[in-house]
Amino acid sequence: MRISLGFQKLDGHPLNASDDSPAVETIPDDESIYICSTFLDCDPDVLLRMERTLAPDELSRAAKFHLIRDRNRYIASRGILRELLATCLDKNPRDLEFVYGPTGKPSLRDSDQPTPRLQFNVSHSHGLAVFAIARDRNLGIDVEFIRPGFEGERIAERYFSAREVEELRRLPAEERTEGFFNCWTRKEAYIKADGNGLQIPLNSFGIALAPGVPARFLQGVPDKWHLACPTAPGGYVSALVYDGPSCEILQITVDHAVEKHTSRILN
């Protein structure tokens, strides 16, 4: 089963100028990174289609959720991931098998891997999921819902570097919540890309966090890593970290995968 895909550059401009350009049904085999943002609440028939692609261990995990909403969102997230990867591999989504590293980071089983290897990472928050896909790159992506009025200063004092805490305190009061979540998502994305989990202390490296300021690493991160901030729907922030040469980052829109929210996938 294939899903129809459309592409946008990271700056939000369509990859194809014509509004009626035909949707494509595969992710090109190139050096770009592809980002998909989609809401997970979907119609029952779409959810059933997703559920039929899942492996027994995924179905077992889904059954452990206490809330139906959380169960359904998990099924949708795993099903969309399978369909996205299947478009790259020309396989049936249900035939894909995942293996998990020491920190729980998933990857495709070696026998499913093309050359160059396909890498991916996933994050979700408050009903929104983001997926990053590339070839022969380590990837980390994170998304967070910006909770209005969230008091993050105590958390920042515990987990942010001294420089970041100072920058956060200098922000106007109305920008501090967004600044906190900017920093948090960027740190999480780096930890996920590196693959060693919290063996890297969050306060051991520094990141620019002020709203409206270009995202960049300030200290404590090897030069091979790049930081970008994919477009997220209003009320969310996201961050992407990857290694290898700097490259074009394209955003994917998913057509019909989550039918209720196709108009809300990207700003």
Helices and strands as residue ranges (DSSP letters): E 4-9, E 33-39, H 44-51, H 56-63, H 68-89, G 93-95, E 98-100, E 106-108, G 110-112, E 118-125, E 128-135, E 139-145, H 153-159, H 162-170, G 173-175, H 176-194, G 197-199, G 202-204, E 206-207, E 217-219, E 226-228, E 236-242, E 249-255, G 259-264
